[in-house]
Amino acid sequence: MEYRQLGRSGLRVSTLTLGTMTFGTEATASMLGHVDEAGVRRQVDIALDAGVNLIDTANMYSLGASETLVGKAIKGRRDQVLISTKVRFPMADGPNDQGLSRQHILEQIESSLSRLGTDHVDIYHVHEWDGLTPTEEYLQTLNVLVESGKVRYLGVSNFAGWQVMKALATSDAHNWQRFVSNQIYYSLEARDAEYELIPVSVDQGLGVMAWAPLAGGLLTGKYRRDQQPSEGRQITDWSEPPVRNPEKLWDTVDLLIKVADGHGASPAQTALAYLMAKTGVTTLVIGARREEQLVDNLGAADLVLSADEIDALDVASAPDIIYPHWHQRAASRERFNAADQVLHGPKRPN
């Protein structure tokens, strides 16, 4: 297992992170399947034995049950693993039971620590943008949590590029702790993050944690053009992530399987290896319903794709070049830096 620096921090994390959205039995995980306490313990054992040193959860996963199960599974070995959790989404029906207000954050960090059975969280992510809470309010609250020792590092998830930059600028202006992690949706199925989110992460020193790197199972090889899967969701059922261009997806999957076959690897391993080779990516959050899925995914840590294979997958899955990016590509390419090259790298179609 490789370990990479998480943004501009001293923290080193494994290139694969154990995701926990399938842990528990409550409604928020129903579409992904349920992993009970015994299954959670086995998954944690498998991941740690493979060299994974980061487990990612959230207060709202299975309405807190995911955190509770993680806490039980790591009891007695807390020093062997880093814990990431999140705050933002509703945990009850009251008017202040969601969002990034000082009230909600302070309440939820205590609840998360209690469920996890620990005195600190290693990475605390704000899980979603909250346009109603002043930026200074939630960032100052997060800074207090770091100073108190209840949180070690801060992260952001599911923000737009301008929202990330606003938060970073505000933190810098007040000399508060800034985000070191940006947890985003990124996969071969949809590379929208290359427009703004990965470039801002590269430019500003945020480590990228990619969630749903297999696009909810679409990149496992189970779903093929004009073939009905024996189990799982239908292509029309996907809303997160949405599939906007099915033909492009199938072209990508066809190539993915061809590349995988050349390595004697699974399509899932190949899709993960592709992302691990992309600029700015620090770690991939992999979740599984079954142990064999987790074991297969962990095998991606040892798979290295050639530059030609990465370029071919780049072309097959390339995002459309929207404004102002097409204009910058035409007028400014000779002045591009590393952040610009995330979207405008070699062998991109015009």
N, C-alpha and C positions, 0 to 999 in steps of 0.2 A: 504494500500500500504506500502510495506517495503522500507526502504532507506538504501543504502549501501555506504561505503566509496569508492571513485573512486581512486583506486591505493594508492600510497603514497602521497595523497593530503588531504586537509581538506574538500574537496567537497563531499557532500552526494547527491546521485542521486537515483531516484526511480528505482525499479527493472524492470520496463517497461518504455521504451522511445518511444515517438511518432515519427515514421519515416515519411518522407515527399516526397519520390520519386514519389508518385502518384499525387502530387500537381502540377497543371498546365496543359498546353495543348500542349507543344512543343514535338518534336520528341523523346527526351531522355526518356520520360515517356510513350511513346505510347504503349509499350508491357504490361504495368502494369495498364493501364486505366487512366482516367483523373478525377481529383477532382477540381471543379471550386471554385471561391472565397467564395461563400456561404457555400459550402460543407467543405472547409478548416476551416472556422470559427466554424462550428458545430463540426468538429472533434477535434479541439483545445479545445472547451468548454467541450466536453465529456471527453477528456483526463485529463484536469486540474481538473475537478470535481471528477475524480476517484483517484486523488492524484499524477498523473504524473507530474514531475517537470523538465523534460528535453525533448526538441524537437531537433531532429537531421535532418539537411539538408545539402546541398552542393551547391557550386556556379554553378555546371554544371547540377543540376537537373532542367529539363525543361528550360535549358539555362538561369537560373537566376530567372525564374518565381516562382519557389518554395520558394526561399528566400523572394521574394517580397510578396507573399501571406502569408507567416509566419509572416512577419513584420506587415502586416495589421491586422492579426488576434490577435496579442499580443499587439497591440497599446493600451496604457493606463493601461497595466498590466505587463509591462516588468519585474518588480520586483518580479513577481510570478513565473517566469520560467527561466530556464537555456537554452541557445542556443548553439548548436554545429553545426559548418559548416566546410567545407573542401576546399582544393585547390590542384590542380595538372592537371586536365584534360583540353582539349582544350576549350576555350571560343570564339575563332575566328580562322581565317585561317592564321594569321601571324606566322613567325618563332619563335617568343617569346611569343605566346599566349597560351602556355601550359608549363607544367613542374614545377620544384621547384627552378627555378632561383630566385635570389633576385629581378630581374625585375618583374617577373610574380607574385610572392608572394605579393610584396608591392602594385602592381596594383590591385590585386584581393581582398586583405583585404579591401581596400577602397571601391571597388564596392560592396562587401558583406555587409559592414556596412551600406552603402547607401540604398541598397535594403531592408535590415532588419529594417531600421529605428532606429538604436541603435548606441551608441558610443563605444560598446565593444562586443566581442564574448567571451562566457564563456569557450568553448573548441574549439580549432582550430586544425583540423586534416589534416595532409598531406595524401592525398587520395590514393596515389599509389607510388611505388618506381620510382625514376628517376635516372637511371644509368649514365646520362650525366652531371648532376650537382654535383659538389663536396659536400660531406657531410657537410663540415665546412661552405659552403656558405649558404645552406638552414637553417641549425641549428642556425647559428649566426643571420640570418635574423629573424627567429622565436623568438629568445631570445630578440631582439630589440623590437619586437611587444609586448612581455610580459612587458618589462620595460617601454614601452610607455603607457601601460594601455589599448591598443586596444584589447589585448587578455589576458585572465586570466590564462588559462591552455592549455597545448599542448597535442596532441594525434597523433597517427599513424594508418594507415589503409592499409591492403593488402600488407604488407611487408613480406618477408621471415624471418625466425628466425635469420639468420646471419645478415640480414640488420637491423633488430630491434636492435640487440646487438651492431652493429657497431655504430649506431646513439647514443645509450645510452652511450657507452664508449667515444665517441667524446664529447658529452655534459658534461660528468663528467670530462674529461681531461681539458676542458676550463671553468669549473664552470658555464656552461650555464643551463638554465631551461631545464629539461628533460621531456620526454613524461610521462604522468600519465595514458593515456588511449590507449588501443589497440583495434581498431574496426575491427573485423574479421568475415568471414563467418564461422558459426558453427551451426550445426543442427543434428538431429537424422539421416538425410539422408546422411550426410558426416561429419565425425569427424576427418578429416585430421589435424585440428588445434591442436589435442592432441599430434601430433608428436613433434612439436617445439614451436608453437605460444603460446599456453596456458602455457606450462612449463616455457618459458622465461618470460611470464607475471607474473606468480606466483613468480618466483625467483627474478625478478627485480622490483616488486611492481607496475605493470601496471594493472589498472582495465580493464576487458574484456567487451567490448560492442559487442554483437553478432548481426550481420546483417543477414537478411533472415532466422530467426530461424525456420520458417515453410517451408523452402526450396522452396520459391516462390509459395506456395500453395500445394505442394506435400504431406504435412503432415496434411492437413485439413480434410481428410476422403473423399474428393470428388474424388480422384483418387484411384482406386482399381485394383487389379490383373484381367486382362482379361475383364475389363469393360471400355467402352468408355464414358468419361465425357460429359455431355450435353453442357458444356461451358468450356472455358479456353484452355490452351495450351495442345498439345499432348506430351506424354512422350518423343518422338523423337525430339521435338522442344526445349528441355531444353539444353541450353548451359551455362547458369549462374543461378544456379549452374548446372554443368553437372551431369548426372546420369550414373555412370560407371557400376553399378551392379543392374539392375532392380529387379532381384529375391530377393536380399537382402533387397531392398527397400520395396517390397510387403510384405515380412515376417515381417519387422519392422512395417509397417502400420497395418497389421492384429493384431499384439500384441498391438499396440497403441490404436486401437479401442476397444479391449477387456479391457484394463486398463481403458480407458475413460468411458466405459459403467459401470464399477464397481463403479465409482464415480458419475455417473449421469452427467458427464462433456462431453464437445466436444473433438474430437481428437486434435484440435488446442490448446485448453487450456491445454491438457495433455502433448503435445509436448513442450509447453512453460514451464510448471511446471517442467518437466524433466530437461531442460536446466538451470532453475533457481537454481536447486539443485546441479549443477555440480561445482566442485572445480574451483575457479578463476573467475567465471562469476559474473559480477557486474550488468549488465542490458541488456535487450533484446530490440532491435530496431524493433518495430512492425509498419507496414504500412498497410493501407487498402484502397480499392476503395470505399467501402460502409460503412455506419455508423454501420450497424448491425455486420459487420465483426470486426470492432474496438471494439464494446461493448463486443462481444464474447471473443476476445483476452484479453481484460482487466480483464475478469473474472478469468484468470489464476493466478492473484495475490493472490487469496484466496484458491488456490488448492495446497494441500500438498500430495505428493506421498509417499508411504511407501518405506523403504529401499529395500524390496524384489522386489517391482515394478520397482524401479530404476535399480536394479541389472539385472532384466530380460530384460529391454530395453537396458541396457549396452551390454548384450550378443548378442541380436538380431542385434544390429547396430554396433558391434565392428569393428574398423578398422583393416586391416591386419597389422601384426607386421613386419615392414621392418627393414633392417640393418641401424644403428647399434643397434636398439632397441631389436631385438631378442637375440643378443649376450649379451647385458647388462642384459636382463631378466634372461638369463641362468647363467651368471657369477657374477652378482653384486647385486642381489636383496636384499641381507641382508644389503646393504649400501644405499638403496634408500632414498631420502628425499621427501618432499611434492610435489615438482615440478615433480620428477620422477613418483610419484603415479598417476599423471593425466592420463598417458597412461597405467601404469602397476598396476592399482588397482585390487581389488579382483574380482574373477569370470570372468576373461578375458579368452577367448579361446586361446590356444597356436597357 
